Amino acid sequence: MVDYHSAGQPYPYGGNGPGPNGDYMAQEDDWDRDLLLDPAWEKQQRKTFTAWCNSHLRKAGTQIENIDEDFRDGLKLMLLLEVISGERLPKPERGKMRVHKINNVNKALDFIASKGVKLVSIGAEEIVDGNAKMTLGMIWTIILRFAIQDISVEETSAKEGLLLWCQRKTAPYKNVNVQNFHISWKDGLAFNALIHRHRPELIEYDKLRKDDPVTNLNNAFEVAEKYLDIPKMLDAEDIVGTLRPDEKAIMTYVSCFYHAFSGAQKAETAANRICKVLAVNQENEHLMEDYEKLASDLLEWIRRTIPWLEDRSPQKTIQEMQQKLEDFRDYRRVHKPPKVQEKCQLEINFNTLQTKLRLSNRPAFMPSEGRMVSDINTGWQHLEQAEKGYEEWLLNEIRRLERLDHLAEKFRQKASIHEAWTEGKEAMLKQKDYETATLSDIKALIRKHEAFESDLAAHQDRVEQIAAIAQELNELDYYDSPSVNARCQKICDQWDVLGSLTHSRREALEKTEKQLETIDELHLEYAKRAAPFNNWMESAMEDLQDMFIVHTIEEIEGLIAAHDQFKATLPDADREREAILGIQREAQRIADLHSIKLSGNNPYTSVTPQVINSKWERVQQLVPTRDRALQDEQSRQQCNERLRRQFAGQANIVGPWMQTKMEEIGRISIEMHGTLEDQLQHLKHYEQSIVDYKPNLELLEQQHQLVQEALIFDNKHTNYTMEHIRVGWEQLLTTIARTINEVENQILTRDAKGISQEQMQEFRASFNHFDKDHCGALGPEEFKACLISLGYDVENDRQGDAEFNRIMSLVDPNGSGSVTFQAFIDFMSRETTDTDTADQVIASFKVLAGDKNYITAEELRRELPPEQAEYCIARMAPYRGPDAAPGALDYKSFSTALYGESDL
């Protein structure tokens, strides 16, 4: 016997299918194999396989009647393989002996194996002996290999391909839903739909009814046999009469339809291929068009944008340049990012298109001239180059314009001052008053002229500054340079005229210098000393009226120190004033002595003694005003500093006090000594001490209110804020209340469970020992260690883990991952004390009732204290039992309700 052993999945008949790996048989399941020899299925397979074999054997002029018997000598089996494969098999042996038959069957099996089919446990002996299971399995293998394996639909093959083909062909038909090769064909509509799809003139599909499967099946089988040369392989009654038609029989029958319509299938495949090719072409063309449009739009945007970025035309004003900067930032923030995304998407689309063209054996895409990716990258590089430095240029230009505005304003101010100073000077220099002046007048004129020359020299720096500013404005390309230059030129020309006139007047005065013997040098000295003193007073008045804003005591003290330094200079200034006024008085004394008529005011200066005295008086008035303002601000800052220190002092006491209390509470909750009542009393005293401390917090709140009203926002004297203090206070009150509640719950647990003080202390000691981080709760591993120390068997084995999980479900029902001390006490109390139950209470009531099933109000009042008796009477329902007496009460339902097992 030949053994064709398979390394794949076992085949239902003893093999794994005709393919190299038997993949298309992978869907055969155990249920299918178990029902393989179901009589109905075997009957369907015999009919179908026999008809299929005869459809091929008749081409060789023969057929079979009994599939078990007619293949036993191997002759017709070899002939069948030759017909369906189109190949010649080795010459068969014609002897009648068993060995000849086995040899012929082995030749057929060898041929099947040569086609890549691996068989297991199918040998020639079983076929020769007429083994129905093996014979049907062998024929099914041949059908799969030669009729089904080569079916291919949309990259699926064999059984899946055939099923997909059926689904595609029957999809448009109502009441047809092909999902398998058994019950989907039971009503016959699928067979008719296949025929109608390919030969609509043979079937009147709309007249078929889903509730008449026999008629549908017979119609399809008869039409197929008459017009499609597909022999009738099954009877309609065989299919309808079984709960689940044989899958292999249906597949064999349906494969004949597939091969009968293979020509139409090829045409459809060809059409699908063409459609697929055209779809690829259309998609590629669409991608090409999108690329061309996107590239054209992007290049056009780059072309429009580069000139704008390369435009370095300066604007006249800062506002215009700031608008250009805002436009550039809009470009960077709004306009450019979408274009960056478009460029990236363009490159992605181009690469995707080229990949699709390459995969579909199409020539590479060549964009229009100038729209290559390289062209776009080149344009983008030009864009980046144009953009590079544009923002820096804008900022530099704005800074330039800011400097220009500053310089222009400075130019205007200095020019205005100079023009105001020169006003009338030219006319003054052109006067010929010296021609009729007295000797003293001439001398005065000479001194006046010398003073003017001195003033003129002093103004030389201003003229030079004006010219330098104008030159800088020209170098910085100031937009209004023409008007600046014109004004500067006018000032310079006038300055030259003044210089020339001054020189001419000096020459004229020097001609008469011999006639001048006396001169009021005192007036000149007065003028020289009065001018700087006048400037000093004006500066002092300006400083004394200057506004100040301070935030700290140090800042105001700095201002006061500077003011004190100024006041220290006042005596020297007063002496200088007296000296200047003394000069004026001395000049008047000399004039009076020599009967000289003075022309009135000092000819060398407009700063009269009245002006000096007036301004000095104003300085004297402003000094105390400044003193008061600085003192008021100093008082305010001192008050603020006191508020800061006051708050900080109180906060630095309250903050550490609360922190200390929190630590003490944590320590007390862990290291509780004495009885629970002592601990509770101690904690309540502790809580009262905390409550008694609240006035300190309220005082701090009042101080904080004053700080806020004074608009003080920082305090270098403390790290505590009022918010920190409030949060700490709330946490402190919550912690002490929670700790007291825990102790009260422990007392309730102790009293309810009858736990002694020693046991409670032992529980606390065990819990604290394993609470390593002193957080007041045990983690799972800490709790397990604690249980082990108490003698519980929760070691790391299956039984111990189960016990530990049970205990954890009791102490941590919410699954929080931690065990509180209260939960630990509740668990230990349940483990170590006797707990009353509803049954125990019922038994106790039964004793009071004299072993009756009910109890009366008189018995309750007799046996129980008045309060408890009335409580029971008010809540017990009337007893309804057959032995009920007047006034009987139901103590059983009452006891059950006490423990929550029913409504009270």
ABEGO torsion letter per residue (X at the ends): XBBBBBABBBBAAGBAEABAAGAAAAABBAAAAAAAABAAAAAAAAAAAAAAAAAAAAAAGBBBABAAAAAAAGAAAAAAAAAAAGBBBBBBBABABAAAAAAAAAAAAAAAAAAGBBBBGBBAAAAAAGBAAAAAAAAAAAAAAAAAAABBBGGBBEAAAAAAAAAAAAAABBGBBBABABAAAAAGAAAAAAAAAABAAABBAAABBAABAAAAAAAAAAAAAAAAGBBBABBAAAAAABABBBAAAAAAAAAAAAAAAAAAAAAAAAAAAAAAAAAAAAAAAAAAAAAAAAAAAAAAAAAAAAAAAABABBBABAAAAAAAAAAAAAAAAAAAAAAAAAAAAAAAAAAAAAAAAAAAGBBBBBBBBGABAAAAAAAAAAAAAAABGAAAAAAAAAAAAAAAAAAAAAAAAAAAAAAAAABGAAAAAABAAAAABBAAAAAAAAAAAAAAAAAAAAAAAAAAAAAAAAAAAAAAGBAAAAAAAAAAAAAAAAAAAAAAAAAAAAAAAAAAAAABABBBAAAAAAAAAAAAAAAAAAAAAAAAABBBBBABAAAAAAAAAAAAAAAAAAAAAAAAAAAAAAAAAAAAAAAAAAGBBBAEBBAABABBAAAAAAAAAAAAAAAAAAAAAAAAAAAAAAAAAAAAAAAAAAAAAAAAAAAAAAAAAAAAAAABBEBAAAAAAAAAAAAAAAAAAAAAAAAAAAAAAAAAAAGBABBAABABBAAAAAAAAAAAAAAAAAAAAAAAAAAAAAAAAGBBAAAAAAAAAAAAAABAAGAGBBBAAAAAAAAAAAGBBABBBAAAAAAAAAAAAAABAAGAGBBBAAAAAAAAAAAABBBBBAAAAAAAAAAAAGGBABBBAAAAAAABBAAAAAAAAAABBBBABAABBBGBBBAAAAAAAAAGABBX
